[in-house]
Amino acid sequence: MFHTFYTQYSLLAVIGACAVFAVWKGGWPERVGAGVNLIIALCMEIAQRNLAGDSLATAALAIDGVLALSFLALAVRFAKVWLGLAMLLQAAQFSLHAYYYVMERALDTPFAVVNNLVSWGVIFCIVGGVAGHWLNKTRRRRAATA
């Protein structure tokens, strides 16, 4: 998911904070989406620590595919805009991994930049979904008490 030591651990912390925010203020789809994103990020970190070469490339492709399919299932089930955006971003990331895997290219700076931007985009989609759910919930409460 992320490249360079600092981006890996700082963005893992952000994904963890995003998951906590989703559990605290989000609805069911936001919680599941953030939880799956956190689990996948941890799986990718484990794969990066324990695998190398083609094994890592295959694992990264499979892990990104699982996350894309998870967002697809959530988007079909809940039909939320943020889920559709997260699914499309994750599909782009899967395509990026597939391109580098098939072309047998070494991971370079453009790969890292696009990979990190897509990962940030998914995080922003989840946070936006949580914020939207929270605002709608607050509006419904105010309307019910008025």
C-alpha positions in Angstrom: 0.0 0.0 0.0 2.5 2.6 1.1 6.2 3.0 0.3 9.0 4.5 2.4 9.3 3.9 6.1 7.6 7.2 7.2 4.6 7.0 4.9 4.0 3.4 5.8 3.8 3.9 9.6 2.3 7.4 9.6 -0.4 6.3 7.1 -1.0 3.1 9.0 -1.7 5.3 12.1 -4.0 7.5 10.0 -5.9 4.3 8.8 -6.2 3.2 12.4 -7.5 6.6 13.5 -10.0 6.5 10.5 -11.2 3.1 11.7 -11.6 4.4 15.3 -13.6 7.5 13.9 -15.8 5.1 11.8 -16.6 2.9 14.8 -17.3 6.0 17.0 -19.4 8.0 14.6 -20.1 6.0 11.5 -22.9 3.6 10.4 -22.6 0.0 9.5 -21.1 0.5 6.0 -18.5 3.0 7.3 -17.5 0.7 10.1 -17.1 -2.3 7.8 -15.3 -0.3 5.1 -12.8 1.2 7.6 -12.3 -2.1 9.3 -11.6 -3.9 6.0 -9.2 -1.1 5.0 -7.3 -1.4 8.3 -7.1 -5.2 8.1 -5.9 -5.0 4.5 -3.3 -2.4 5.4 -2.0 -4.6 8.2 -1.9 -7.6 5.8 0.0 -5.6 3.3 2.5 -4.5 6.0 3.0 -8.2 7.0 3.5 -9.2 3.4 6.0 -6.4 2.8 8.0 -7.5 5.9 8.0 -11.3 5.1 8.0 -11.6 1.3 10.2 -10.3 -1.5 10.2 -10.3 -5.3 7.5 -12.1 -7.2 5.9 -13.4 -4.0 5.4 -9.9 -2.7 4.1 -8.7 -6.1 1.6 -11.5 -6.2 0.5 -11.0 -2.6 0.1 -7.2 -3.1 -2.0 -7.9 -6.2 -4.2 -10.4 -4.3 -4.5 -8.1 -1.3 -5.5 -5.1 -3.4 -8.0 -7.3 -5.2 -9.6 -8.4 -2.0 -10.0 -4.8 -0.9 -11.5 -3.8 -4.2 -13.9 -6.6 -4.1 -14.8 -5.8 -0.5 -15.6 -2.2 -1.5 -17.6 -3.5 -4.5 -19.7 -5.7 -2.2 -20.3 -2.9 0.2 -21.2 -0.5 -2.7 -23.7 -2.9 -4.2 -25.2 -3.6 -0.8 -25.4 0.0 0.6 -25.3 2.2 -2.5 -23.3 5.0 -0.9 -21.4 7.5 -3.0 -18.3 7.3 -0.8 -18.2 3.5 -1.3 -18.4 3.9 -5.1 -15.5 6.3 -5.0 -13.5 4.1 -2.7 -14.2 1.1 -5.0 -13.1 3.0 -8.1 -9.9 4.2 -6.4 -9.1 0.7 -5.2 -9.8 -0.7 -8.7 -7.2 1.9 -10.0 -4.7 0.7 -7.4 -5.4 -2.9 -8.4 -4.8 -2.0 -12.0 -1.5 -0.2 -11.1 -0.3 -3.4 -9.3 -1.4 -5.6 -12.2 0.4 -3.4 -14.7 3.7 -3.5 -12.8 3.3 -7.2 -12.2 2.6 -8.1 -15.8 5.2 -5.8 -17.2 7.7 -7.1 -14.6 8.7 -3.5 -13.8 10.5 -2.6 -10.7 8.6 -0.4 -8.3 9.6 3.2 -8.9 8.8 6.7 -7.8 5.7 7.1 -10.0 4.3 3.9 -8.6 4.9 5.0 -5.1 3.3 8.4 -5.7 0.2 7.0 -7.4 -0.1 4.2 -4.8 0.1 6.7 -1.9 -2.3 9.2 -3.5 -4.9 6.4 -4.1 -4.5 5.2 -0.6 -5.1 8.7 0.7 -8.1 9.0 -1.5 -9.6 5.9 0.0 -9.0 7.3 3.5 -10.7 10.5 2.5 -13.6 8.6 1.1 -14.1 6.7 4.3 -13.8 9.8 6.5 -16.2 11.6 4.2 -18.7 8.8 4.5 -18.4 8.8 8.3 -18.8 12.6 8.4 -21.9 12.4 6.1 -23.4 9.7 8.3 -22.7 11.7 11.4 -24.3 14.9 10.0 -27.4 13.0 8.7 -27.8 11.4 12.1 -27.5 14.8 13.9 -30.0 16.3 11.5 -32.5 13.5 12.1 -32.1 13.9 15.9 -32.7 17.6 15.7 -35.7 17.2 13.5 -37.2 14.6 15.8 -36.8 16.8 18.9 -38.2 19.9 17.1 
